[in-house]
């Protein structure tokens, strides 16, 4: 039941990311989608992957989107879509149908958790220490970038 609610939240965030007109709002909806995906991964027994998804997907990618949007501006494109809406909806329905057809038999298979896989957690956190340090540095750089973007620009311009 909880997994279904989280999946519904992921779908809602993804739809809202497509529907909103402001690019910043779309980036925030995508961050929500990524955060809910990380929660789903954690509940499914993959805490290491959930941490990576949360920090990179919801953290660093959102920081990069906000930075890029601030550079290019927050103007929505005005051109018409290349694919007619009816064709797009048919492709979406066909994609979901194919996805359901291919994944429904997999619901009966028992998926092993990290506890049953020997050395899985230790190989991620102990053998990959350089990756963890690099990720921390990237997150720190992203936070500093956001602080720089939201800081008062008038004080910097008056000093120059």
Legacy VTK file of the C-alpha trace (Angstrom):
# vtk DataFile Version 3.0
C-alpha trace
ASCII
DATASET POLYDATA
POINTS 160 float
0.000 0.000 0.000
2.789 2.426 0.934
4.696 1.531 -2.231
1.590 2.272 -4.304
1.214 5.689 -2.643
4.864 6.504 -3.280
4.535 5.357 -6.905
1.473 7.570 -7.302
3.458 10.472 -5.852
6.288 9.827 -8.307
3.846 9.827 -11.220
2.154 13.002 -9.920
5.503 14.806 -9.592
6.536 13.707 -13.088
3.260 14.915 -14.605
3.502 18.235 -12.771
7.087 18.673 -13.989
5.769 18.456 -17.541
2.707 20.647 -16.990
4.129 23.669 -15.153
5.117 26.716 -17.196
8.038 27.925 -15.052
11.318 26.075 -15.493
12.303 26.497 -11.835
9.042 24.887 -10.737
9.653 22.020 -13.175
13.119 21.479 -11.684
11.619 21.361 -8.187
8.945 18.857 -9.265
11.718 16.691 -10.747
13.583 16.931 -7.435
10.434 15.717 -5.666
10.172 12.846 -8.123
13.779 11.910 -7.435
13.313 12.165 -3.653
10.280 9.870 -3.785
12.234 7.454 -5.973
14.970 7.418 -3.333
12.365 6.686 -0.659
10.990 3.827 -2.751
14.489 2.385 -3.225
15.125 2.595 0.520
11.879 0.812 1.332
12.704 -1.879 -1.231
15.931 -2.685 0.631
18.560 -0.741 -1.306
19.658 2.020 1.093
22.985 2.613 -0.660
21.317 3.238 -4.011
18.693 5.396 -2.287
21.410 7.617 -0.814
23.037 8.027 -4.215
19.690 8.782 -5.876
18.807 11.325 -3.212
22.121 13.132 -3.255
22.740 13.089 -6.999
19.191 13.016 -8.403
17.421 15.312 -5.967
20.459 17.289 -4.871
23.148 17.851 -7.449
20.989 17.639 -10.579
18.502 20.116 -9.112
21.343 22.477 -8.264
22.635 22.228 -11.830
19.155 22.815 -13.275
18.618 25.896 -11.105
22.067 27.212 -12.035
21.432 26.686 -15.764
17.963 28.251 -15.552
19.410 31.302 -13.810
21.985 31.661 -16.587
19.618 31.307 -19.562
16.512 32.806 -17.975
13.130 31.369 -17.078
11.301 31.839 -20.368
9.121 28.998 -21.555
9.476 27.909 -25.204
6.726 29.211 -27.473
6.891 26.793 -30.398
4.306 24.107 -31.070
5.065 20.447 -30.285
6.381 18.318 -33.148
4.065 15.387 -32.313
0.277 15.845 -32.229
-1.171 15.345 -28.719
-3.274 12.328 -29.759
-0.234 10.509 -31.132
1.767 11.375 -28.014
-0.949 9.980 -25.713
-1.197 6.806 -27.807
2.574 6.331 -27.518
2.411 6.856 -23.750
-0.396 4.308 -23.384
1.461 1.836 -25.627
4.630 2.306 -23.561
2.822 1.710 -20.269
1.066 -1.333 -21.725
4.346 -2.815 -22.921
5.983 -2.074 -19.573
3.135 -3.765 -17.692
3.158 -6.776 -20.031
6.900 -7.294 -19.555
6.951 -6.709 -15.785
3.803 -8.442 -14.498
5.428 -11.907 -14.556
8.306 -10.510 -12.484
5.990 -9.725 -9.556
5.967 -13.400 -8.566
9.774 -13.677 -8.359
11.345 -13.205 -4.937
13.999 -10.479 -5.090
16.994 -10.950 -2.765
17.758 -8.110 -0.368
21.191 -6.733 0.436
21.182 -8.712 3.667
21.057 -11.999 1.745
23.772 -10.931 -0.711
27.144 -11.390 0.993
29.479 -8.387 1.059
27.161 -6.099 -0.947
26.999 -3.262 1.544
30.643 -3.471 2.513
31.823 -3.440 -1.095
29.850 -0.259 -1.766
30.861 1.668 1.349
34.360 0.319 2.077
35.849 -0.506 -1.319
34.414 2.598 -2.988
35.650 5.214 -0.506
37.002 7.451 -3.279
33.567 7.547 -4.931
31.928 8.523 -1.655
34.476 11.315 -1.098
33.981 12.572 -4.668
30.218 12.612 -4.173
30.596 14.613 -0.956
32.809 17.127 -2.770
30.259 17.447 -5.609
27.392 17.992 -3.166
29.436 20.599 -1.288
30.248 22.401 -4.552
26.563 22.342 -5.520
25.506 23.822 -2.190
28.117 26.573 -2.516
26.849 27.290 -6.034
23.258 27.629 -4.833
24.340 29.882 -1.960
26.179 32.030 -4.482
23.108 32.207 -6.732
20.678 33.193 -3.999
23.028 35.628 -2.272
22.480 39.369 -2.588
23.899 40.498 -5.946
23.698 44.205 -5.075
26.431 43.962 -2.433
28.800 42.340 -4.949
28.022 44.919 -7.638
28.622 47.864 -5.293
32.082 46.529 -4.389
33.139 46.314 -8.046
LINES 1 161
160 0 1 2 3 4 5 6 7 8 9 10 11 12 13 14 15 16 17 18 19 20 21 22 23 24 25 26 27 28 29 30 31 32 33 34 35 36 37 38 39 40 41 42 43 44 45 46 47 48 49 50 51 52 53 54 55 56 57 58 59 60 61 62 63 64 65 66 67 68 69 70 71 72 73 74 75 76 77 78 79 80 81 82 83 84 85 86 87 88 89 90 91 92 93 94 95 96 97 98 99 100 101 102 103 104 105 106 107 108 109 110 111 112 113 114 115 116 117 118 119 120 121 122 123 124 125 126 127 128 129 130 131 132 133 134 135 136 137 138 139 140 141 142 143 144 145 146 147 148 149 150 151 152 153 154 155 156 157 158 159
